[in-house]
Amino acid sequence: MREPVLTVVVCTHDRPEDLGRCLQALADCDAGVDVVVVDSASNPPCSSLVASFAGSISALTYLYEPQPGLSRARNAGLRAATTELVAFVDDDAVVARDWAQRIAAPFADETVACVGGRCEPAFASARPRWLSDRLLQYAGITRFREAREARQRRDYPFGANVAFRRGPLLHAGGFSERLGRTSRTLLSGEESLAIDRLREAGWRVWLEPSAVVEHTVAADRCTSRYYWRRLWWQGVTRARASPSPVLTLRLLVALPLRIALWLVTRDRVHLYRAAETTGYVHELLAG
């Protein structure tokens, strides 16, 4: 039996076909991995699907969380992990065969507590011409191509393909359950907050483009409605996570500039980011 390079936590909710592809790719990894599947209130539960991989994944754990919420599910998986390194992969992501070695390698530097890999798009439907690479970031697709340290928030890894040292992440409080996806919202920001805490404690964050997953861009993420909602909820996230007079002023001042940039460039990322300001202000007033 191969020694596991790391534990992979896969949180899932009502996506059995995606989950099956994800688990098959983990079973096919060149290096051994332990896998923890956290079923976040799927209806019906996906226990039988997970059990069907017991023969191909040597250490496979299934947990059921009756209350939905991505941060809650991630924290459950983090607690259940038994290796020093813990990776989080979305249920609609498919890892490359060499992914486990690639994402674990930068941890040879003992100052590194978080490593983010590359997310390449796998379109489930035709890609609209207006869906720019910059906008695709809001569908979980990365843009970096060089290995480097992430020194500011805009460079942080995405939760679809990220690994941590378990001890420091637990010490930092794991993932905030006030943030993160639920079955009804597109809240986000839980990974960024956790990474902020790690960096404040003196740890480094590394971007490793050779650690690749294919991340599904579902049909609904090729629609205008999705990006209006996604950016609106990003504004709500920022209001909940770190509201400040300076941020409020920046978002309000940026609003007409973003409209102007859209008129000049026709890149809809500027137009949809106007929804971020709306969501932020709405959350402030509601609070």
Secondary structure by P-SEA (a helix, b strand, c coil): cccccbbbbbbbcccaaaaaaaaaaaaaccbbbbbbbbbccccccaaaaaaaacccccbbbbbbbccccaaaaaaaaaaaccccbbbbbccccccccaaaaaaacccccccccbbbbbbbbbcccccccccccccccccccccccccccccccccccccccccccaaaaaaaccccccccccccccccaaaaaaaaaaaaabbbbbbbcccccccccccccccaaaaaaaaaaaaaaaaaccccaaaaaaaaaaaaaaaaaaaaccccccccaaaaaaaaaaaaaac
